[in-house]
């Protein structure tokens, strides 16, 4: 039986309500928090986020959350980043000047302009799995549709951390990463209907199995 709690990090950069609603539907009651102690005590962590890179990392650091996040990941706790919560795991972004958390080596880059390409990449698009056996993808059909809203994408140094890619125009970019207990997605599972709910349910299952 799951006796701990899942922390959803509040740093004024996320649509926390929809992320939490998705997690509740998936069978867990999340705790919204900006407390370093809560992150240290949580069984698992979700880092959502929408908006710009620099304010996001500034808000995290002003709340003294950078080290607790790094320690939780290093301790093997299940961790799920969503949208901006994926990007700030990297070393830096073309969107801003602040250093990222540097947990994953690589940079956040802007989509290159090309004829008839809409930036931001917005709406439904298909995932192509590069880690097809990942627990996060259990129960999904191949190439499932999920919902994106972003102008920047992550570019990891090590391609083996890619868990899924997506194609926008002629550009195929990282849509999700996974390394051990650390998972993060560029799309919004909480806005991705049944596929997104399945992904959140898979994460909740991992959390309960890990506790």
C-alpha positions as CSV (number, residue, x, y, z in Angstrom):
1,X,0.0,0.0,0.0
2,X,1.3,3.5,-0.9
3,X,1.8,5.4,2.3
4,X,4.0,8.3,1.1
5,X,3.2,11.2,-1.1
6,X,3.9,12.5,-4.5
7,X,5.2,16.1,-4.6
8,X,4.2,18.4,-7.4
9,X,6.6,21.3,-7.4
10,X,5.1,24.8,-7.3
11,X,7.4,27.5,-8.6
12,X,4.9,29.8,-10.2
13,X,5.6,28.4,-13.7
14,X,3.0,25.7,-14.2
15,X,-0.6,24.9,-14.8
16,X,-0.6,22.9,-11.6
17,X,-4.4,22.4,-11.5
18,X,-4.6,20.4,-14.8
19,X,-1.4,18.4,-13.9
20,X,-2.8,17.5,-10.5
21,X,-6.2,16.6,-11.9
22,X,-4.6,14.2,-14.3
23,X,-2.6,12.6,-11.5
24,X,-5.8,12.3,-9.4
25,X,-7.5,10.6,-12.3
26,X,-4.5,8.2,-12.5
27,X,-5.1,7.2,-8.9
28,X,-2.9,9.3,-6.6
29,X,-3.5,12.4,-4.5
30,X,-0.6,14.8,-5.2
31,X,0.8,17.4,-2.8
32,X,1.5,20.8,-4.3
33,X,4.5,22.2,-2.6
34,X,7.5,24.6,-2.8
35,X,9.1,23.2,0.3
36,X,12.6,21.7,0.1
37,X,11.7,19.4,3.0
38,X,8.7,18.1,1.2
39,X,10.8,17.3,-1.8
40,X,13.2,15.5,0.4
41,X,10.5,13.4,2.1
42,X,8.3,12.7,-1.0
43,X,8.2,9.2,-2.6
44,X,8.1,10.7,-6.1
45,X,8.2,14.1,-7.8
46,X,6.5,15.8,-10.7
47,X,7.9,19.0,-12.1
48,X,5.4,20.7,-14.5
49,X,6.0,24.0,-16.2
50,X,4.8,26.5,-18.8
51,X,6.5,29.7,-19.8
52,X,10.1,30.9,-20.2
53,X,13.3,29.3,-19.3
54,X,15.1,32.0,-17.3
55,X,12.2,32.9,-14.9
56,X,11.7,29.2,-14.3
57,X,15.2,28.5,-13.1
58,X,15.3,31.8,-11.2
59,X,12.1,30.8,-9.3
60,X,13.4,27.4,-8.5
61,X,16.7,28.8,-7.2
62,X,15.0,31.5,-5.2
63,X,13.0,28.8,-3.4
64,X,16.2,26.7,-2.8
65,X,14.7,23.8,-4.8
66,X,17.6,23.0,-7.1
67,X,19.6,20.8,-4.7
68,X,16.6,18.9,-3.3
69,X,15.5,18.1,-6.9
70,X,19.0,16.9,-7.8
71,X,19.2,14.8,-4.6
72,X,15.8,13.2,-5.2
73,X,16.8,12.2,-8.7
74,X,20.2,10.9,-7.4
75,X,18.4,8.9,-4.7
76,X,16.4,7.0,-7.3
77,X,13.0,8.6,-6.7
78,X,10.6,8.4,-9.7
79,X,10.7,11.8,-11.3
80,X,8.5,13.2,-14.1
81,X,9.2,16.5,-15.8
82,X,6.5,18.1,-18.0
83,X,7.1,20.6,-20.8
84,X,9.2,23.4,-19.3
85,X,9.9,20.9,-16.5
86,X,11.8,18.9,-19.1
87,X,13.8,21.8,-20.5
88,X,15.1,23.2,-17.2
89,X,16.8,19.8,-16.6
90,X,19.3,20.7,-19.3
91,X,22.4,22.9,-19.1
92,X,21.0,26.0,-20.8
93,X,18.6,27.3,-23.4
94,X,18.7,29.5,-26.5
95,X,15.7,31.2,-25.0
96,X,17.6,32.8,-22.1
97,X,20.9,33.3,-20.4
98,X,20.5,31.5,-17.1
99,X,22.2,28.1,-16.5
100,X,19.8,25.2,-16.3
101,X,19.9,22.5,-13.7
102,X,22.4,20.5,-15.8
103,X,21.1,17.1,-14.8
104,X,21.0,16.1,-18.4
105,X,23.9,17.3,-20.7
106,X,22.7,19.3,-23.7
107,X,20.9,22.5,-24.7
108,X,17.4,23.7,-25.4
109,X,17.1,25.0,-28.9
110,X,14.6,26.9,-31.0
111,X,12.8,25.4,-33.9
112,X,14.4,26.6,-37.1
113,X,12.1,28.6,-39.4
114,X,11.1,27.0,-42.7
115,X,8.4,27.6,-45.2
116,X,4.9,26.9,-43.9
117,X,6.2,25.8,-40.5
118,X,4.2,27.2,-37.6
119,X,6.2,28.1,-34.5
120,X,5.2,27.4,-31.8
121,X,4.6,23.7,-32.5
122,X,1.1,23.6,-31.2
123,X,-1.6,20.9,-31.3
124,X,-1.7,17.1,-31.7
125,X,1.2,15.2,-33.1
126,X,2.5,11.6,-33.1
127,X,5.2,10.3,-30.8
128,X,7.8,7.9,-32.3
129,X,9.2,5.8,-29.5
130,X,12.9,5.3,-29.3
131,X,12.7,3.4,-26.0
132,X,9.8,1.3,-26.9
133,X,9.9,-0.9,-23.8
134,X,9.8,2.1,-21.4
135,X,7.3,1.6,-18.6
136,X,5.9,5.1,-19.2
137,X,4.6,3.9,-22.6
138,X,2.9,0.7,-21.4
139,X,-0.6,0.2,-22.9
140,X,-0.1,2.8,-25.7
141,X,-0.5,2.0,-29.4
142,X,2.5,2.7,-31.6
143,X,2.9,6.3,-32.7
144,X,0.2,7.7,-30.3
145,X,-1.1,11.3,-30.6
146,X,-0.3,13.7,-27.8
147,X,-0.7,17.4,-27.3
148,X,2.2,19.9,-27.7
149,X,2.7,23.6,-27.2
150,X,6.4,24.7,-27.5
151,X,8.8,26.8,-29.5
152,X,11.9,25.2,-28.1
153,X,13.0,21.6,-27.9
154,X,15.7,19.8,-25.9
155,X,18.9,18.5,-27.7
156,X,20.6,16.0,-25.4
157,X,24.3,15.3,-25.9
158,X,23.7,11.5,-25.4
159,X,21.0,10.3,-27.8
160,X,20.4,7.3,-25.7
161,X,18.4,9.3,-23.2
162,X,15.8,10.0,-25.9
163,X,12.6,8.0,-25.1
164,X,10.5,9.4,-28.0
165,X,10.8,11.9,-30.8
166,X,8.3,14.0,-32.8
167,X,8.5,15.5,-36.3
168,X,7.5,19.1,-37.0
169,X,8.0,20.2,-40.6
170,X,11.3,18.7,-41.6
171,X,12.7,18.7,-38.1
172,X,12.6,15.6,-35.9
173,X,13.3,16.5,-32.2
174,X,13.2,15.0,-28.8
175,X,9.7,14.6,-27.3
176,X,10.7,12.7,-24.2
177,X,13.7,11.5,-22.3
178,X,14.2,8.7,-19.8
179,X,17.2,7.6,-17.8
180,X,16.7,5.2,-14.9
181,X,14.2,6.9,-12.5
182,X,14.3,10.2,-14.4
183,X,11.6,10.7,-17.1
184,X,10.5,13.9,-18.7
185,X,8.2,14.8,-21.6
186,X,7.9,17.9,-23.9
187,X,4.1,17.4,-24.5
188,X,1.3,17.8,-22.0
189,X,0.0,14.5,-20.8
190,X,-2.7,16.2,-18.8
191,X,-4.1,17.7,-22.1
192,X,-3.5,14.5,-24.2
193,X,-6.8,12.7,-23.5
194,X,-6.7,8.9,-23.0
195,X,-3.1,8.6,-24.1
196,X,-2.0,11.2,-21.6
197,X,-4.0,9.6,-18.8
198,X,-2.4,6.3,-19.6
199,X,1.1,7.8,-19.4
200,X,0.2,9.4,-16.0
201,X,-1.3,6.1,-14.8
202,X,1.9,4.3,-15.8
203,X,4.0,6.8,-13.8
204,X,1.7,6.4,-10.8
205,X,2.1,2.6,-11.1
206,X,5.9,3.0,-11.0
207,X,5.6,5.3,-8.0
208,X,3.5,2.7,-6.1
209,X,5.8,-0.1,-7.1
210,X,8.8,1.9,-5.9
211,X,7.4,2.7,-2.5
